[in-house]
Amino acid sequence: MADVRRAELADTTRIVKQIERFNDEYYDVPINVAKVIDMVTWVIDDGVIFVSARGFIGGMVVDDLMRDWTVLQEFGWYAEDRSGIALLDAFIQAGRDLNVDEVRVSTLSTSSPSTDRLLHRKGFAPSETSHRLMGASQWPQSPQSSPSQP
C-alpha cells in the first residue's frame, strides 16, 4: 500500500513538477507555472490534495450546476509510481468525509481500458465525454447560430 497523505503548502513545488511531467507526457502546450502554483496552493488551502512519494490527486467541492447536490471534482490525478489507486481511495474517502453527493474523476482518452474497469469496480459509472478544439485560428468555419437554434 502506497504511503498517501494530505498535501501541505510545502508540497507545492513537488506537485507542480509532477504537473509539468504530466503535461509534457500528454500535451503539447506548455503550462503557465505561475498559474499552476496559484491553483495548487488554492486547492491545498480550500480543497483536497493527497500526495504519495511520486503522485498526487486533487480537487474541490463544487455545487453541481444543474442539480441540488455537491460534487468533489477532481482537477488532477497523476502517479509516476503505483500509488494511483491509493490516491484515488483517499480522494473517495475525502468525498465521504465531506459528505458530498458525488465524486467525479476524469481520465484521458488515451487511458487504458483497465483504468475504466478499475473505476467501475470502485463504483464509478461513465458520465460525460469531453472533447476539445484547440487554436481559434484553426477552428472550422460554421454558420452563425443563435443560442435558441443550434
Secondary structure as UniProt FT lines:
FT   STRAND          5..6
FT   HELIX           9..11
FT   HELIX           12..26
FT   HELIX           33..46
FT   STRAND          48..52
FT   TURN            53..54
FT   STRAND          55..63
FT   STRAND          70..79
FT   HELIX           84..97
FT   TURN            98..99
FT   STRAND          102..104
FT   TURN            109..110
FT   HELIX           113..121
FT   TURN            122..123
FT   HELIX           136..138
FT   TURN            147..148
//
